[in-house]
Structures are given as C-alpha cells and as structure tokens.
Amino acid sequence: MADESGSYSISIDGRWSLEDLYKFPRAYEQVYFAMEAVLPSEIPGEEQRIFRAFRAYPWRGGYSAVNFYNQLKYATPPHRRPTVASIRYSSPGWIELIVNQPLAYHVGVIIMAVAGGIKYCNSVYHRIYTDMQNRQLLRMEVELKRVSVTAEELKIVAESADEMARLVGLPSADALHARTGDPLISLKILFSIFRRVRLLAEYKDNGKADFPRLPGDDNKGDLF
C-alpha cells in the first residue's frame, strides 16, 4: 500500500475511562501494524522486512501475542508509525493521528464493516474457533509436531483461514501464508487480529468512536 503520510482524526464521544484510553489506542495500533504488514506494499524491499518480522517469533504454543505485535511495530520504520497530533476529550472530541492515510482509511473501513455486521462476524469467529478446538488443532503439541493432522484437516484450516481473512478485509489468507509458511499459524494470527478489530468495532457500536471515510465516499464499508 502506498505510503502517504497525513492527518487522520478519530471522533470520540461519551464517557471514556482510563482503561478505554489504554485499550483503544493499543488495539488500534496493533490492527494498524497488522494490516500494514499484510497488505501489498509498493516500497522496494518491504516484503523481506515483513517476512523477517513474521518469522522472528513463530506463533506457537505459549507464544505471546504482545511480542508478535511488538515485532511488527519495530519492523515498521519510526516515521511510518502512528503518532498523536492532538487529542480533545469532550462530547464530541477527537484523537488526531499522523499516519499512512490510505492504510488508516482502510483500517477504518474494516472496523466500520465489522461494527455494522457484528452478530454475523461473531458467529463466524465462534463457529471456526470452536471447530478448531473440537478438532484439537489449537493444542501446543499439534502446533509443534503437527501430530495427527490429516490432509482433510489441513484443507479445513486453510478454508477457515480464508473465511477469517475476509472478516478483516482481506480477499484471502494467501498473503499471511506466504509470511508464516503455515496455514494454522495464519489462522491463529487472524483470530487475534479479528478480536482486536471487534474491540474497536464495539467502540463504534457504543457511540464512543467513529472512523472517517475517504472524502466523498458514501460507502459504509460493507465487506460482507
């Protein structure tokens, strides 16, 4: 995705707690870095940088998601990380960020789409996650040794990853597979990204945050 730095203002409203001021920016930053890492880049050498970030910490067993997102953050040059330009807490208020604008608008469309179809998105997530649990495919020993994983199960994992990818605005999980080298790891990452998008979508649904669309774009970002 093209790198075009500029201002992006997220509208905020209602009562925000200290916990909100921690949870919301953290989730937004993590989704931003995840999308920055997965979406195609027009910058020479970018793919190799992202590849190293995904392979540095294999997503296995007790691996911490915090380390994964930190790795993506540190793989992003400092001048391309979101920075705060201004904040106003009132009804209404805003959080103004300096970001890669095309990426920020894309992330906003994804959040708005999940907010608009939250019941459907949750049902897809829970169906796939429960199926993986029932098949015992999320166990550490399976991830480490690939024991008792059949070709049919691998096919189901790949299809599930594609379905989860669409929930977070990706056409398929192919870009993730290219970085992780493993559909099961890709699926776990997609679970994690979706949970963070869903958290941000809840702020939209609760009237506490709103994400701008591109000027002149009346499309609400319905991805489903």
Secondary structure, 3 states (H helix, E strand, C coil): CCCCEEEEEEEECCCCCHHHHHHHHHHHHHHHHHHHHHCCCCCCCHHHHHHHHHHHCCCCCCCCHHHHHHHHHHHCCHHHCCEEEEEECCCCEEEEEEEEHHHHHHHHHHHHHHHHCHHHHHHHHHHHHHHHHHCCCCCHHHHHHCCCCCHHHHHHHHHHHHHHHHHCCCCCCHHHHHHHCCHHHHHHHHHHHHHHHHHHHHHHHCCCEECCCCCCCCCCCCCC
